[in-house]
């Protein structure tokens, strides 16, 4: 007996019709009620996190592997990126599925109205799948996704083509002052850690197909996988899908030890010429890992300092009062290991040193004094009132639940998020910033500004 295959047009119409009008309902339900995250370990060793979300007849799946760019071998930066991105470019026959080239893979997902993609960041690499939960679309999409992550072929011709595309993209990005500043800052903040390494044309050119296959074989094992499922399937279906996706993955190997992040970096300043009309300024230092007990105090404090857009202190002092920039922001980017705290802005070249001195002054004062009660109250209100927008569709919820699984956060993390924000005090913000932010030990990169700082623009 043969099964009929839904045409791409019919599948997409079913998807659009089901989603229309359901997003608002989903956001309201999730914002008002506890999010029932279920967790178990599959027989394969993969950790699974599942939320039953019946509002839309869809399933979103994320599989994170401990396979980020921090495991790129020396001289092979870009390997994790290529390994993940090329998963859907060819697959060997597997479990009743025929061998497929990239065109047939694309057709297979188009036939079911599904979307599949692979990507890698600093800590993790993996895949995302979005599919209808109707049959036969669900079974066909999951089977094809399983085939891709368990039997990728990484064809030589495709590897060569995609390497050239990545090299071209890197060269184009490296002409932009903001990218130059960000890469130089990362290297200055993490001189002895993979977090400071970025892919270059030479490092990508050195990568071979054998390197990619080896990286996949070593790092894409079930024991190093976190599977997240959000959608209109029940627990039994979710268990079966998680098993299907992780059964038969390569055995993998133990994750290699990572060097410790050196938190107390020496202050440094780099000035790099660039023909752009404005200079790009970036300052930063290593700060916190995800799950740090100071996370919420730093989140609230950073909203006041520079993360709150036009309501932030940096914007008020640097842009509104003095007109030294169109935009300035600050951020924390916590990772498995301590990620950075940073501030970035663009300004006229002639105003670079004045703007930089003011940013340093505002930061030092904030670390010393913390926010005012008025600033704290406004930041907490904005964060709490904006929380529903963080989970107002399945994809956003998927990202949040995947982070809970990946970083080992409490299962009630989303349920208690607003309460955690509400409890933050001025003293907690001040103390947290003083523990983690060292204004006198920042790395500074200036791209496009004066090559040498004038004597009158001494650091404040």
C-alpha positions in Angstrom: 0.0 0.0 0.0 1.4 3.4 -1.0 0.9 6.6 0.9 0.0 9.7 -0.9 2.4 12.6 -0.4 0.9 16.0 0.5 1.9 18.6 -2.1 4.0 21.6 -0.9 1.2 23.9 -1.6 -1.4 22.0 0.4 1.0 21.5 3.3 1.9 25.2 3.4 -1.8 26.1 3.3 -2.6 23.8 6.1 0.3 25.3 8.1 -0.8 28.9 7.5 -4.4 28.2 8.2 -3.7 26.5 11.4 -1.3 29.2 12.7 -3.5 32.1 11.8 -5.1 33.5 14.9 -3.4 31.0 17.3 -0.3 32.9 18.2 -2.1 35.5 20.4 -4.0 32.7 22.2 -0.8 30.7 22.7 1.1 33.8 24.2 -1.8 34.5 26.5 -2.0 30.9 27.8 1.7 30.6 28.3 2.1 34.0 30.1 -0.7 33.2 32.5 0.0 29.6 33.3 2.9 27.4 34.4 4.8 26.0 31.5 4.8 22.2 32.0 8.2 21.2 30.9 8.7 17.4 31.0 12.1 15.9 31.1 13.6 12.5 30.7 16.7 10.7 29.4 16.2 8.6 26.3 17.5 5.0 26.1 20.2 6.4 23.9 21.5 8.7 26.6 20.2 11.9 25.1 18.5 14.3 27.5 15.0 15.3 26.4 12.8 18.3 27.2 9.2 18.4 26.0 6.3 20.9 26.2 2.9 19.8 25.0 1.5 22.8 23.0 -1.7 21.9 21.2 -2.7 25.4 20.0 -1.1 24.9 16.6 -0.8 21.5 14.7 2.9 21.8 14.5 6.0 20.4 16.1 9.3 22.2 16.6 12.4 20.1 17.4 15.8 21.3 18.4 18.8 19.0 18.9 21.8 20.6 20.5 25.1 18.7 20.5 28.1 19.5 22.5 29.8 20.4 19.2 30.4 24.1 19.1 33.4 26.0 17.6 35.3 25.9 20.9 36.2 22.3 19.8 37.6 23.5 16.4 41.2 22.1 16.2 44.0 24.7 16.0 44.1 26.2 12.5 40.7 24.7 11.6 38.3 27.5 12.8 35.1 27.1 10.9 35.0 23.3 11.2 32.0 23.2 13.6 30.1 25.6 11.3 30.6 23.6 8.2 29.9 20.3 9.9 26.4 21.5 11.0 25.6 23.5 7.9 26.3 20.7 5.5 24.2 18.0 7.2 21.4 18.5 4.7 23.6 18.4 1.6 23.7 14.6 1.2 22.6 11.4 3.1 23.3 7.7 2.6 20.5 5.2 2.6 19.3 4.5 6.1 16.4 2.7 7.8 14.4 2.3 4.6 15.1 5.7 3.4 16.9 5.9 0.0 20.2 7.8 -0.5 19.5 11.4 -1.3 21.5 14.3 -2.7 20.9 17.9 -1.6 18.2 18.4 -4.3 16.2 15.3 -3.2 16.6 16.4 0.5 15.2 19.8 -0.3 12.3 18.2 -2.3 11.6 15.8 0.6 11.1 18.7 3.1 9.2 20.7 0.5 6.8 17.8 0.0 5.9 17.9 3.7 6.0 21.6 4.2 8.8 21.2 6.8 11.9 23.3 7.5 15.3 21.9 8.5 18.6 23.6 9.2 21.9 23.1 10.9 24.0 25.7 12.7 26.8 26.0 15.2 27.9 28.6 17.8 30.7 28.8 20.3 29.3 26.1 22.6 27.0 23.9 20.6 26.1 22.8 17.1 23.0 21.0 16.0 19.7 21.1 14.0 16.3 22.5 14.0 13.1 20.9 12.5 9.7 22.4 12.1 6.9 20.2 10.8 3.2 19.7 10.7 1.9 17.1 13.1 -0.6 15.7 10.6 0.1 12.4 8.9 2.0 11.4 6.8 3.9 14.7 7.0 5.1 14.2 10.6 6.5 10.7 10.1 8.1 11.6 6.8 9.8 14.8 8.1 11.1 13.1 11.3 12.4 10.2 9.3 14.3 12.5 6.9 15.7 14.6 9.7 17.0 11.4 11.4 18.6 10.2 8.2 20.5 13.5 7.8 22.0 13.6 11.2 22.8 9.9 11.3 24.1 9.3 7.8 25.4 12.6 6.3 27.7 12.0 3.3 29.4 15.4 3.0 30.0 15.2 -0.7 33.4 16.5 -1.8 32.0 18.8 -4.4 29.5 20.3 -2.0 32.2 20.7 0.7 34.4 22.6 -1.7 31.6 24.8 -2.8 30.4 25.7 0.7 34.0 26.3 1.8 34.3 29.0 -0.9 30.9 30.5 0.1 32.0 30.7 3.7 35.4 32.2 2.7 33.6 34.8 0.6 31.2 35.7 3.5 34.2 36.1 5.9 36.0 38.4 3.5 32.9 40.5 3.0 32.3 40.7 6.8 35.9 41.5 7.5 35.6 44.7 5.5 33.1 46.1 8.0 34.5 48.1 10.9 32.0 46.7 13.4 33.0 43.1 12.6 36.6 44.0 12.7 36.1 45.5 16.2 34.1 42.6 17.5 36.7 40.0 16.4 39.6 42.0 17.7 37.8 42.5 21.0 37.0 38.7 21.3 40.7 37.9 20.8 41.7 40.5 23.4 39.2 39.2 25.9 40.0 35.5 25.3 43.7 35.4 24.4 44.1 31.8 25.6 40.7 30.4 24.9 38.7 29.2 21.8 36.1 31.9 22.5 38.6 34.4 21.1 39.2 32.5 17.9 37.3 33.4 14.7 37.3 31.6 11.3 39.5 33.1 8.6 39.8 32.4 4.9 43.0 30.4 5.6 41.5 28.4 8.4 38.4 27.5 6.3 40.5 26.7 3.3 42.5 24.2 5.3 39.5 22.1 6.3 39.0 18.8 4.5 36.1 16.5 4.1 37.9 14.1 6.4 38.1 16.8 9.1 34.3 17.3 8.8 33.5 13.6 9.0 35.8 13.2 12.0 34.2 16.2 13.8 30.7 14.8 13.2 31.7 11.3 14.3 33.4 12.6 17.5 30.9 15.2 18.6 27.4 14.2 17.3 26.8 11.3 19.7 23.6 10.9 21.6 25.3 11.1 25.0 26.3 14.7 24.1 22.8 15.6 22.8 19.9 17.7 24.3 16.6 17.2 22.4 13.9 19.8 22.8 10.3 19.3 21.5 7.5 21.8 21.5 4.2 21.1 19.8 1.0 19.3 19.3 2.2 15.8 20.1 1.7 13.8 23.3 4.3 12.4 25.6 4.3 9.0 24.0 4.9 10.5 20.5 7.6 12.8 21.9 9.4 9.8 23.4 9.2 7.9 20.1 10.5 10.9 18.1 13.4 11.5 20.5 14.4 7.8 20.3 14.1 7.8 16.5 16.3 10.9 16.1 19.0 9.8 18.5 19.1 6.0 18.0 22.0 5.1 15.6 24.0 8.3 16.0 27.8 7.8 16.0 29.2 6.6 19.3 31.0 9.9 19.8 33.9 10.6 22.1 34.3 12.3 25.4 34.4 16.1 25.1 38.0 17.3 25.3 38.9 19.5 28.3 38.6 23.2 27.7 41.0 25.7 29.2 39.7 27.9 32.0 38.7 31.4 31.0 41.0 34.0 32.5 38.6 36.6 34.1 41.1 39.2 35.2 42.5 40.3 31.9 45.0 43.2 31.7 43.7 46.4 30.3 44.5 46.9 26.6 43.7 49.2 23.7 44.0 48.6 20.0 43.5 51.4 17.4 43.0 50.1 13.8 42.7 52.4 10.8 39.6 52.1 8.5 38.2 54.4 5.7 34.7 54.3 7.1 33.2 57.7 8.0 32.6 56.7 11.5 34.7 54.8 14.1 33.4 51.6 15.7 34.3 51.3 19.4 34.0 48.1 21.4 35.1 47.5 25.0 34.7 44.4 27.1 36.0 41.6 29.4 35.0 38.0 30.3 32.2 38.1 32.9 29.8 35.2 33.7 28.8 31.7 32.8 25.1 30.9 32.3 23.5 29.8 35.5 25.5 32.2 37.7 23.5 33.2 40.7 24.0 36.9 39.8 22.4 36.5 36.4 19.1 38.3 37.2 20.8 41.1 39.1 23.1 41.7 36.1 20.2 41.4 33.6 18.2 44.1 35.4 21.3 46.3 35.9 22.4 46.0 32.3 18.9 47.1 31.2 19.5 50.3 33.2 23.1 50.7 32.0 22.8 50.1 28.2 20.5 47.2 27.4 17.3 49.2 27.6 17.6 51.2 24.4 16.4 54.8 24.7 15.7 54.3 28.4 19.3 53.3 29.3 21.8 55.5 31.0 24.5 55.2 28.3 22.0 56.3 25.7 20.9 59.2 27.8 24.4 60.4 28.6 26.2 59.7 25.3 23.5 60.3 22.7 20.7 62.4 24.2 22.7 64.9 26.3 25.8 65.2 24.1 25.0 63.9 20.7 28.1 61.7 20.4 26.5 58.7 18.9 23.3 57.4 17.2 23.5 54.2 19.2 25.3 52.7 22.2 24.5 49.5 24.0 25.8 47.2 26.6 25.4 43.4 27.0 26.2 40.3 28.9 26.5 37.1 26.8 26.8 34.2 29.3 27.9 30.9 27.9 28.9 27.4 29.2 32.1 29.1 30.3 32.2 32.8 31.3 31.0 34.9 28.4 31.7 38.5 27.9 30.3 41.8 29.2 30.7 44.5 26.5 29.8 48.0 25.3 29.7 49.0 21.7 29.0 52.3 19.9 29.7 54.1 16.6 30.7 57.8 16.5 32.3 60.5 14.3 36.0 59.9 14.1 36.8 63.3 15.6 34.6 62.5 18.6 36.0 59.1 19.2 38.1 59.8 22.3 35.5 62.1 23.8 32.8 59.4 23.4 35.0 56.7 24.8 36.0 58.7 27.8 32.4 59.4 28.6 31.4 55.7 28.2 34.2 54.7 30.6 33.0 57.4 33.1 29.4 56.3 32.9 30.4 52.6 33.4 32.7 53.4 36.4 30.0 55.4 38.1 27.4 52.7 37.5 29.6 50.0 38.9 30.4 52.1 42.0 26.8 53.3 42.7 24.4 51.0 40.9 21.0 52.2 39.6 18.7 54.7 41.2 15.4 53.4 42.6 13.6 55.1 39.7 15.8 53.4 37.1 15.5 50.0 38.9 11.7 50.2 39.0 11.5 51.2 35.3 13.8 48.4 34.3 12.0 45.7 36.3 8.6 46.9 34.9 9.8 46.8 31.3 11.4 43.4 31.7 8.4 41.9 33.4 5.8 43.4 31.1 7.8 42.3 28.1 8.2 38.7 29.3 5.2 37.4 27.3 6.9 38.4 24.1 9.8 36.1 24.9 7.5 33.1 24.6 4.7 34.2 22.3 5.3 31.5 19.7 6.6 27.9 19.6 10.0 28.9 18.2 10.7 31.4 21.0 9.5 28.9 23.5 11.7 26.2 21.9 14.7 28.5 22.3 14.0 29.1 25.9 13.4 25.5 26.8 16.4 24.4 24.8 18.5 26.8 26.9 17.0 25.3 30.1 18.1 21.9 29.0 21.5 23.0 27.6 22.6 25.0 30.7 21.0 22.8 33.3 18.6 25.5 34.5 15.6 24.6 36.8 12.5 23.3 35.0 10.4 26.0 36.5 12.9 28.7 35.3 10.3 30.3 32.9 7.5 30.1 35.6 9.6 32.0 38.1 11.4 34.4 35.7 9.2 37.4 36.4 9.4 36.8 40.2 13.2 36.6 40.0 13.2 39.9 38.2 10.8 41.4 40.7 13.0 40.5 43.7 16.2 42.2 42.4 17.3 45.1 44.6 19.6 48.1 44.0 22.2 46.6 46.4 22.1 43.3 44.5 22.7 45.0 41.2 25.6 47.1 42.6 27.2 44.1 44.3 26.8 41.9 41.2 28.4 44.5 39.0 31.2 45.0 41.4 31.8 41.2 41.4 31.8 40.8 37.7 32.7 44.1 35.9 36.1 45.7 36.3 36.1 49.1 34.6 39.9 49.4 34.9 40.6 46.0 33.3 38.7 46.3 30.0 40.0 45.5 26.5 39.3 48.3 24.1 39.2 48.2 20.3 38.7 51.3 18.1 38.3 50.8 14.4 38.5 53.9 12.2 39.2 56.5 14.9 42.4 58.4 15.6 45.4 56.1 15.4 46.8 57.6 18.6 44.8 59.0 21.5 45.4 62.7 22.2 47.0 63.5 25.5 43.8 65.4 26.6 41.7 62.2 26.1 43.3 60.3 29.0 41.2 57.4 30.3 38.8 58.3 33.1 
